[in-house]
Amino acid sequence: MKTDIILCGVGGQGILSIATIIGEAAMNEGLYIKQAEVHGMSQRGGDVQSNLRLSSEPIHSDLIGEGQADVIISMEPMEALRYLPYLNKDTGWIITSDVPFVNIPNYPDMERIKAEYAGMKNIVSLDIEALAKDNGIPRSANVILLGAALKALGIERDKAEGAIRAVFGRKGESVVEANIKALGIGIEAGK
């Protein structure tokens, strides 16, 4: 078993929290894990990207080569397009928010972005912000996106829930429960 994942978005959207949850779940399944992160100007709304590699065999590199990513999880629709050259064109999945975070003056038109996505085989695009707000968990949009990606990642729901408990446990039961709720919403929305 091998899964190469690119997580991307803008600083403050929770990309690194998603990576931590996936990593915790993978370790609980006895998998090897390697991770490389690029924070950029993340505290100022800049690009945040993480390569996350999971495998049942030892992993020798933490970087994902072009055409090798099995899954791109993106909190922002344009950021997913930035990493398309890394996606396996035949079997790769894109799981993305469909709400732009417009942080540059020449942000592409959303119709152009949607046209790029239209020709792809495996894509899930959700308004995770609306799902989070409508369900009373506005700070858990990132975990909704993770829930939508679970099937593509090959991670069992109970393992992801256990990882959420481990990662957020020190923040209190209400935070844990909000994120478990978010995971379930994402799983349903991603079907």
N, C-alpha and C positions, 0 to 999 in steps of 0.2 A: 504494500500500500504506500502510495506517495501522493501528496497533495501540495502543490505550490500555489501560494496565495499572495496577491498584491492587495494591500489595503491602502486607500488613498482618500484624501479630502483636504480640508482647510483646518488650520490650527484652531483648537477649541471644540471641534465637532465630535471628539471621542474615538478617533481612530485607534489610538494606543490602548484605550480601554478594551476595544474589540479584540485587538491583538493579544492582550493579557488574558482575556476570557478564553479565546481559542487555544492559546498556549497551555493554560491550566487544564482545559478539557483534554487536550492531546496528551499531556503528561499523565493524567488520570487513566488514560487508555493504554499507557505504556509505550507511547510513540516517542521517537526522537524528534527534536525540534531545533531549528536554527532560525534566528531572526536578525534582520538588519533594518535600521530605521534611518529616515532622513527627516529631520525636523524643520529645516529651512527657517523661514521667518514665522514659525508657527504661532508665536505669541502675538503677532501682528496680522493674523489672518492669512498667512502664507501657506504654501504647500506642505503637507505632511504625508509621508509615504512609508510603508513598511513592507518588506519582503518577509514572508513567514512560510517556512518549509516544514512539512510534517512527513514522517516516514516511519515504516516499520523496520527499516534498515538504517544504519548510520548515515548521516548526511555530511558531506565533505565541504560544501560551500553554502554560505548563507544568502547568496545572490541568485536571482532567477534570471535565466537567459531569455533572449527574444524568442517568442513563440512557445514558451514553456509553461506559462502560468495556467493553472487549471481554473482559478477563480480570481476575478477582480471584484473587490467589495469597495464601493465608492460612496462616500457621504455627499458627493457633489457630482452632477452629471458631466461637466467638462473635464474634471479630473480623471474620470474613467476613460475618456477618449485619449488623454495624454499617455496612458499606459497600454493602449490597444496593441502596439507592436509586441508586447510581451505575452499576450494572450494566445493560447493554443487555438488556432482558427477552427479546428474541427470539433473539439470537445469542450473548449473553455466556456465558462459562464461569467456573465457580468451581472452583478447584483448592485443596483444603484438607486440612490435617491433621485427623484425627477425634479426636485426643486433647486434651482441654481443659487449659489452663494456668490453674488456678483461683487467681486473684490478688485476687479481691474476695469479700466475704462473701455477696453475693446472686447468685452465678454461676447462670445459668439451668440447669435440668435438661437433661441431654444428650438425653433423649427429646424434649423440646420443640424443641431445636435440630435434631435429626434430622427431626422432623416438618416444620420449615420447609424443609429441604433436599429432602424427598421430593417436593414439588410443582414442583421445578425441572427444566428440560430438560437442561442441560449442567453436570453436576457430577462431579468426581472427588474422593473422600474416602478418605484413606489413613492407616493408622497408621505414619507415617514414622519415629517413634521406634523402634518394634519392628523395622522393616525395617533401620534403621541399626544397631541393637544386634545383631540376628541375623546381619548381614553384617560385623561387626567394624569398623564405621566410625561409632561413636556421635556424633561431632562433625559429621557430614555429613548430618544429617536434612534440613536446608534445601535441600541440592543434590538430594536425592532428590525433594523436592517440585518443584523446578525441572525435573527430568527429566520428571516427570509432566505438567508444563505446556508442554513444548516444542512439541508438536503444536498446541495452542491458540494459542501465541505465533507460530507460523510460523517458528521458528528451526531451522535445520538442526543436526543433532547435531555435525557436525565443527566448525561455527562455535562452538557452545557449549563443546566440548572445548578449542578454541583459546583461548577467553576464560578458561576455568578455568586453563589453563597461564599465561596472562598475569597473571591476578589473584593466583594463589597461588604462582607460580613462585619468588618470593623466600623462601617458607616451606619450600622443599625438595621433592624429587621424591616423597617418601612422602605429603605433604599433597596434592600435585597428583594422584597416582594414586588416593588415597582418594576425592577429589571426582569424578574421572572415573568411578570405579566406582559412586559414588552416583548420578551422572547416569544411567548405564545401568540401574541398579536402578529408578529413578524412571520412565524411559521404559517399561520392561517392566510395571511395576505400574500405570501410567496407561492401558494399552491397554484 
